[in-house]
Amino acid sequence: MEYLKVKFITNPSRINKKGLTPLELQLTFDKKRISIRTGKFINPKKWNCERQKVSGDNDINDFMDALRSKVFGIETNFLKLDIDYNLDMIKDKLNESSNTHTILSLLNMFDNILCERVSDKVITESTYLKYRQNDKHFRSFLRDKIYSNVDYINGNLINSYYEYLLKSCSINSAISIVNKLKVVCEYGKSIGWIKNDPFFFINFKKEKKETIKYLTEEQLNKICNLNILDKEMGEIRDIFLFCCFTSLSYIDCKQFEKRHICLGLKGNFIVKNRQKTGTEQKIPLMEVAENILKKYDYHLPVPSIQKYNLKLKELADLTGIDFLLHSHVARHTCATLLLNHNISIEGVSKILGHSTTTMSYHYAKMLDETIYDQVLNNFNINFNVV
């Protein structure tokens, strides 16, 4: 009679950003073989396949011993009951009896999957950090409940988590963070850990966004002509203006190098893929922007985003601008400036690096005087009203 063979295996070709590889349970029986994810990741350099041990990691070794015993226990029960079993039946019983499907296990497994995708360049580092933000908040919210079974995640828990987030986040930020948890739960469903969708009756509504903030040409001139003695503030002003005249986001400005400048038929262009989307931006380099680059020998002294936004707040105070300046205002300003100077929506879309013109309409907020001039120029018809 053939008996079940149990073995743990790794896949050296699937190493994540942390240098770890997934540990899988391999079952062989009746000339068939299946592999089951354990949710554990190990250092492949410390793995001894022959001894079925991880050097220096007693927790993983104990886990493997316990899981191996559980599998053989399931087989023994089938034999006692004289049941003709197969690998799928053992797998189902293993899933039923498994106590390893904790919230902590799910979060750790999902994090390792994301690390793999960053390494494979399927997702960006910035996307990964957004999921890490949810992970951090959710762990803090759960505390010791993180060791509970994944079934503990239900609609009531999600609503409580949302209320918890509102203590430190805006409504829209809280919803964005909760939506990251939704992706984690969808992954849990896809691997069979979560049976019922905990988000089925959840429907959070985001607040409508405020009107896009941008600088008028008068406000832009104020910043350009501002006499600044402080060196650091002067650098922040120049970087902000450079973004206003190129539409580059903070991160794209920070990554900018001289090699991104290309010679066109009528002048220089900045040609660079956006960090956020990977879409190409092709930006005509205005004289004012090029002068700023020359001032810093084409290497802009871009600080951290925290310091940048803090200094922009001071810059707004110095120029009497009555709304908060931040990195996005520069991009909005550039888009509006281009539209107000009769650059087509298609042209603006190319400069901003949008994949469709629909996205560019988000920025299409023209000044009142521009709208007024366009109406007069296009509808200069005389009517006599009696």
C-alpha positions in Angstrom: 0.0 0.0 0.0 1.3 3.4 -0.9 1.5 6.0 1.8 1.5 9.8 1.7 4.9 11.5 1.3 5.3 15.0 2.9 8.1 17.4 1.9 8.7 21.1 2.2 10.1 22.8 -0.9 11.3 26.3 -1.9 11.6 28.0 -5.3 14.9 29.9 -5.6 13.7 31.7 -8.7 11.0 33.4 -6.6 12.9 35.6 -4.3 11.3 38.8 -3.0 12.8 42.2 -2.2 13.7 41.0 1.3 15.7 38.2 -0.2 13.2 35.6 1.0 11.6 32.7 -0.9 8.1 31.2 -0.2 8.0 27.9 1.7 5.6 25.4 0.2 4.2 22.0 1.4 4.6 19.3 -1.2 2.3 16.2 -0.9 2.8 13.1 -3.0 0.4 10.2 -3.1 -0.9 7.7 -5.7 1.5 9.0 -8.4 0.1 12.5 -8.0 1.7 15.6 -6.4 0.4 19.0 -5.2 2.1 22.0 -3.6 0.4 24.1 -1.0 1.5 27.6 0.1 2.3 27.8 3.8 2.3 31.5 4.0 5.9 31.4 5.3 9.0 32.9 3.7 12.5 31.8 4.4 16.1 32.7 3.6 17.1 30.2 0.8 20.7 30.4 1.9 19.8 28.9 5.3 17.5 26.1 3.8 18.8 22.6 4.1 16.6 20.5 1.8 18.0 17.2 2.8 17.4 17.8 6.5 14.2 19.8 5.9 15.4 22.5 8.3 16.1 26.2 8.2 19.4 27.0 10.0 18.9 29.2 13.0 15.1 29.6 12.7 13.4 27.5 15.3 10.0 29.1 14.8 9.9 28.0 11.1 11.2 24.5 12.0 8.6 24.1 14.7 6.0 25.3 12.3 7.0 22.7 9.7 7.0 19.9 12.3 3.5 20.9 13.5 2.2 21.0 9.9 3.8 17.7 9.0 2.2 16.1 12.1 -1.2 17.6 11.1 -1.0 16.1 7.6 -0.1 12.7 8.9 -2.9 13.0 11.5 -5.4 13.6 8.7 -4.1 10.6 6.8 -4.4 8.4 10.0 -8.0 9.5 10.5 -8.9 8.5 6.9 -7.2 5.1 7.4 -9.0 4.5 10.7 -12.4 5.2 9.0 -11.4 3.1 6.0 -11.9 6.0 3.6 -10.3 5.9 0.2 -8.6 9.3 0.3 -6.8 11.4 -2.3 -4.7 14.6 -2.2 -7.6 17.0 -2.7 -9.3 15.5 0.3 -6.2 15.9 2.5 -5.8 19.5 1.3 -9.5 20.3 2.1 -9.1 18.8 5.6 -5.9 20.6 6.1 -7.6 23.9 5.3 -10.5 23.1 7.6 -8.3 22.3 10.5 -5.6 24.9 9.9 -5.1 27.4 12.7 -2.3 29.2 10.8 -4.8 31.4 8.8 -4.5 34.3 11.2 -4.8 37.9 10.2 -1.1 38.3 10.9 -0.3 35.5 8.5 -2.5 37.1 5.8 -0.8 40.5 6.2 2.6 39.0 6.1 1.9 36.8 3.1 0.4 39.8 1.2 3.3 42.0 2.1 5.7 39.4 0.7 3.7 39.1 -2.5 3.9 42.9 -2.9 7.7 42.8 -2.3 7.9 40.2 -5.1 5.9 42.5 -7.4 8.2 45.5 -6.6 11.2 43.3 -7.4 9.6 42.2 -10.7 8.7 45.9 -11.4 5.0 45.0 -11.6 4.2 47.8 -9.1 6.2 50.8 -8.0 7.9 51.5 -4.7 5.4 54.3 -4.1 2.4 51.9 -4.6 4.0 49.5 -2.2 4.4 52.2 0.5 0.7 53.0 0.3 -0.1 49.4 1.2 2.5 49.5 3.9 0.6 52.5 5.3 -2.6 50.4 5.6 -0.6 47.6 7.1 0.8 49.8 9.8 -2.6 51.4 10.7 -4.4 48.0 10.7 -1.8 46.4 13.0 -2.0 49.3 15.3 -5.8 49.1 15.3 -6.0 45.4 15.9 -3.3 45.1 18.6 -3.4 41.5 20.0 -6.5 40.7 17.9 -4.0 40.4 15.0 -3.5 36.8 16.0 -7.2 36.0 15.5 -8.4 33.9 12.6 -9.1 35.8 9.4 -12.8 35.2 9.9 -12.5 37.9 12.6 -12.5 40.4 9.7 -16.1 41.3 9.1 -18.3 44.3 8.3 -18.4 45.4 11.9 -14.6 45.3 12.2 -14.2 47.3 9.0 -16.6 50.0 10.2 -14.7 50.2 13.5 -11.4 50.4 11.6 -12.8 53.3 9.5 -13.9 55.2 12.6 -10.5 54.6 14.1 -8.8 56.1 11.0 -11.0 59.2 11.1 -9.3 60.2 14.4 -6.1 61.0 12.5 -7.2 61.1 8.8 -9.6 63.0 6.6 -12.6 61.1 5.2 -11.0 60.6 1.8 -7.7 59.5 3.2 -9.5 57.0 5.6 -11.5 55.5 2.7 -8.3 55.2 0.6 -6.6 53.3 3.4 -9.6 51.0 4.0 -9.7 50.3 0.2 -6.1 48.9 0.6 -7.4 46.5 3.2 -10.1 45.5 0.7 -7.4 44.4 -1.7 -5.8 42.4 1.0 -9.1 40.7 1.8 -9.7 40.0 -2.0 -6.3 38.3 -2.0 -7.4 36.3 1.1 -10.5 35.1 -0.8 -8.4 34.2 -3.9 -6.3 31.8 -1.9 -9.3 30.3 0.0 -8.5 31.8 3.4 -11.5 34.1 3.5 -14.9 32.5 2.7 -17.3 35.5 2.9 -16.6 39.0 1.5 -16.4 41.3 4.6 -16.8 44.3 2.3 -20.1 43.1 0.8 -22.3 45.6 2.6 -19.6 48.3 3.0 -20.0 51.5 0.9 -18.0 54.5 2.1 -18.5 57.7 0.0 -15.7 60.1 -0.5 -16.2 63.8 -0.1 -16.2 65.9 -3.2 -12.8 67.4 -3.9 -12.3 71.1 -3.5 -11.9 73.2 -6.6 -8.4 72.9 -8.0 -6.1 75.5 -6.6 -3.7 77.2 -9.0 -1.8 80.4 -9.2 -2.9 83.3 -11.4 -0.2 85.0 -13.5 -0.3 87.9 -11.1 0.5 85.6 -8.2 3.1 83.8 -10.2 4.8 87.1 -10.9 4.8 88.0 -7.2 6.7 84.8 -6.5 9.1 85.4 -9.4 9.9 89.0 -8.3 10.1 88.2 -4.5 13.4 89.4 -3.1 14.6 86.4 -1.0 17.7 86.6 1.1 17.5 83.2 2.7 19.4 80.7 0.5 17.2 77.7 1.4 14.0 79.6 0.8 15.4 80.8 -2.5 16.1 77.3 -3.6 12.5 76.2 -2.7 11.1 79.1 -4.6 13.1 78.2 -7.7 12.2 74.6 -7.6 8.5 75.4 -7.2 8.7 77.9 -10.2 10.5 75.2 -12.2 7.5 72.9 -11.6 5.1 75.7 -12.4 6.7 76.1 -15.9 7.2 72.4 -16.6 4.3 70.6 -14.9 6.7 68.1 -13.2 5.5 66.6 -10.0 7.6 66.7 -6.9 9.0 63.2 -7.4 9.7 63.7 -11.1 11.4 66.9 -10.3 13.6 65.2 -7.7 14.5 62.5 -10.3 15.2 65.0 -13.0 18.7 64.8 -14.6 20.3 66.7 -17.5 20.0 63.6 -19.7 16.2 64.1 -19.7 16.7 67.2 -21.9 16.4 66.5 -25.6 16.9 68.8 -28.6 13.8 69.3 -30.7 13.3 71.0 -34.1 12.6 74.4 -32.5 14.2 74.1 -29.1 14.8 71.9 -26.0 12.3 69.5 -24.5 12.2 67.6 -21.2 11.4 64.0 -22.1 10.8 61.8 -19.1 8.4 59.0 -18.0 6.3 59.9 -15.0 7.1 58.0 -11.9 3.5 57.6 -11.0 2.2 56.1 -14.2 5.2 55.4 -16.5 3.6 57.6 -19.2 6.0 59.8 -21.2 6.0 63.6 -20.7 7.3 65.7 -23.5 7.7 69.2 -22.1 8.9 72.2 -24.2 11.6 73.8 -22.0 10.6 77.5 -21.5 13.4 80.0 -21.1 12.4 80.8 -17.5 12.7 77.1 -16.6 16.0 76.6 -18.4 17.4 79.6 -16.6 16.6 78.0 -13.3 18.3 74.8 -14.4 21.4 76.8 -15.5 21.5 78.5 -12.1 21.9 75.1 -10.4 24.1 73.6 -13.1 21.1 71.3 -14.1 21.1 69.7 -10.7 18.1 71.0 -8.7 18.6 70.9 -4.9 15.2 69.2 -4.1 14.7 68.6 -0.4 12.4 66.0 1.3 8.7 66.4 0.6 8.1 67.4 4.2 10.6 70.2 4.1 9.5 71.3 0.7 5.8 71.7 1.6 6.7 73.4 4.9 8.8 76.0 3.1 6.0 76.5 0.5 3.7 77.4 3.3 6.2 80.1 4.3 6.4 81.2 0.7 2.7 81.6 0.5 2.8 83.8 3.6 5.5 86.0 2.2 3.6 86.6 -1.1 0.2 87.0 0.5 -1.3 84.0 -1.2 -4.4 83.0 0.8 -4.4 79.2 0.2 -1.9 76.4 1.0 0.9 76.0 -1.5 2.0 72.4 -2.0 3.7 70.4 -4.8 0.4 69.8 -6.7 -0.4 73.5 -7.0 2.6 73.9 -9.3 1.3 71.2 -11.7 -2.2 72.7 -11.6 -0.7 76.1 -12.3 1.2 74.9 -15.4 -1.8 73.1 -16.8 -4.0 76.2 -16.4 -1.4 78.5 -17.7 -1.0 76.5 -20.9 -4.8 76.3 -21.4 -5.1 80.1 -20.8 -2.5 80.7 -23.5 -4.5 78.7 -26.1 -2.5 75.5 -25.9 -4.9 72.7 -27.1 -6.1 70.1 -24.6 -4.3 67.5 -26.6 -1.0 69.5 -26.2 -1.6 69.9 -22.5 -2.3 66.2 -22.2 1.1 65.4 -23.8 3.0 67.8 -21.6 1.3 66.6 -18.4 1.9 63.0 -19.4 -1.7 61.9 -19.3 -2.7 58.8 -21.2 -6.0 60.3 -22.3 -7.3 63.9 -22.8 -10.1 63.0 -20.4 -7.6 63.2 -17.5 -6.5 66.6 -18.7 -10.0 68.1 -18.4 -9.5 67.7 -14.6 -7.0 70.6 -14.9 -8.9 72.6 -17.5 -9.9 75.5 -15.2 -9.5 78.8 -17.1 -9.3 82.3 -15.6 -12.5 84.4 -15.9 -10.8 87.0 -18.1 -9.7 84.3 -20.6 -13.3 83.0 -20.9 -14.5 86.5 -21.3 -12.0 87.3 -24.1 -12.9 84.1 -25.9 -16.6 84.8 -25.8 -16.0 88.4 -27.2 -13.6 87.2 -29.9 -15.9 84.4 -31.1 -19.3 86.0 -30.7 -18.8 89.6 -31.8 -22.3 90.0 -33.1 -24.4 93.1 -32.8 -28.1 92.9 -31.7 -30.4 95.9 -31.4 -32.9 95.4 -28.6 -35.9 97.6 -28.7 
